[in-house]
C-alpha cells in the first residue's frame, strides 16, 4: 500500500499536464479578488453617500421652511444624523458648514471642506450662519468613516486623516423661504 501511494505521488510530481493553467491561475486570481474587494468597498461607500445626502436634504428642507425659528448647529446635526441611518458614529464624525452665498460672486466660497480630524483636537464650528429671508445659503456636511478594506483597492485610494479615516462630502444650496 505504501509503495503504491509513493509511486502515484512520484508520477504526479513528474507530470507536467496543466502547468500553464497554474500560471494563469496565479496571475488572475489576485486581480479578481482585488476587483471583488473594490466592489464591496464601492457599494458600501455609495450606500453611506446616499444616506448622508438623504439626511442633509431632510435637514435643508427643515431649515428652509422654518426661517424664523432659531436653530443651533447641534440641532441641525441631530436632524441629519437621525435621518442618515447607516453612518456610524455620526454625532462625533459629522461636521457642518452653513454660510450665505452671494450668487454674483460665488467664487469666494471656501472650497476646502471643514472636516473633523479625530487625530487632532476638535476645532470650533466654522462658518455656521442662519440666513435671512430670500437669502441664498449653502450647507455642506463632511463625515469621516473607516474604510472596510483600508489597505487594498479603493480603501487604499481614499484620502485619509491622521487616524486612518476617509472623508465623504455632501452639499446643498437653498434659498430661505419668507416667514
Order of alpha helices (4+ residues) and beta strands (2+ residues): alpha-alpha-alpha-alpha-beta-beta-alpha-beta
